[in-house]
Amino acid sequence: MVPVTFMRRDVPFSDGKGAAQDILVGVCDVCDQVVSIPAQSTPAISESRKKALKSIEVRLPAIYLDVLDLAAFTLEPESSPDFRKDLICYYIHDLAQDPNRIQRLFNAHKLSVVNFSSKNIKIPSKRLSMKVSEKLKTELRSLEDETELSTTELLKSVVCDIQREVLEKPRSSKIKTLQFLASVAL
C-alpha cells in the first residue's frame, strides 16, 4: 500500500501503440508512477484507443482469404485466423520499405488478375476488416498513391505477393522471419 494522489497524466497503452492523453490517474506519492486508473477515466481511454487505431475495410473474393489462411497455416499450423492481419501488416510494412516495391506490387497485381479473375464465375466475397496503427495506415496510403491502386486492388496484390513468397517460391530467410512472427502472435 502506498499513498496516492489523483492527477492528470498521459498514459501510454500497454502495447506501445499510442497513449491516452490527459486522463485522471492515481500517482504514487513515493515513486511518482501511475498505480491506478479510476473508472471515470475508462471512456477517455476507450476514445483514445479508437483514435490510435485506424480501420481497413475491404471486400475480397473469398479465394484471397483462403490463400491467406493457407499461408498462415504453412508458416504455423497452430496459428489463428487473427494471424491474417499480422501477415498482411508485415507485408505492407515490408513493401513500404522495399525500393523495388512498385515493380513488386505490379507483378503481384498481374498475378492476381491472371490467377483470380472471375469473368464467368461468380466467386463469393468476404469482408476483411482490421484495425492498424496510424503508421501502417500511412504506409498503405503511400503505396496506394504510388501505385494508383485502390485499397482493395492493393490488398489483392499484397495477398498475391504473400502467395508467391510463402507458398510458391519461399525464401528461407523470409520464412524464418514469418515463422518467428507467427510464434509470437500465438
Summary of the structure (lengths in Angstrom):
residues: 186
radius of gyration: 20.7
end to end distance: 35.4
largest distance: 71.5
contacts: 528
relative contact order: 0.16
helix: 56%
strand: 22%
